[in-house]
Amino acid sequence: MTSETAERTRSRCMPCGFEAPADSDRWTVADHPSLGTLTACPECGSTNVVSL
């Protein structure tokens, strides 16, 4: 994996700015009845997370 690819696999929480690798154990999950399992921010709990 190149460093450019590694940078693109990061995710960021839009409300609080928390950032970590997308596949990191630092992210938590939230279960939604109709959407299924969502990535959740460990800092604020938001599921508004984008990949960079």
C-alpha positions, 0 to 999 in steps of 0.5 A: 500500500502506498502512502497516498492510498493509506491517506485515502483510507482515513475517515473523519467525523463531520461534527467533531473532526475526529479522524482515524484510519477507516479500518481502525479499532478506534471507531465504534459501531451503531446499529440502526433498525433500517440501515444496519450497522453504521460507523460511529465516532468514539468521541461524540457518537455521531454516525456522520462519518466520511471517508477521505 
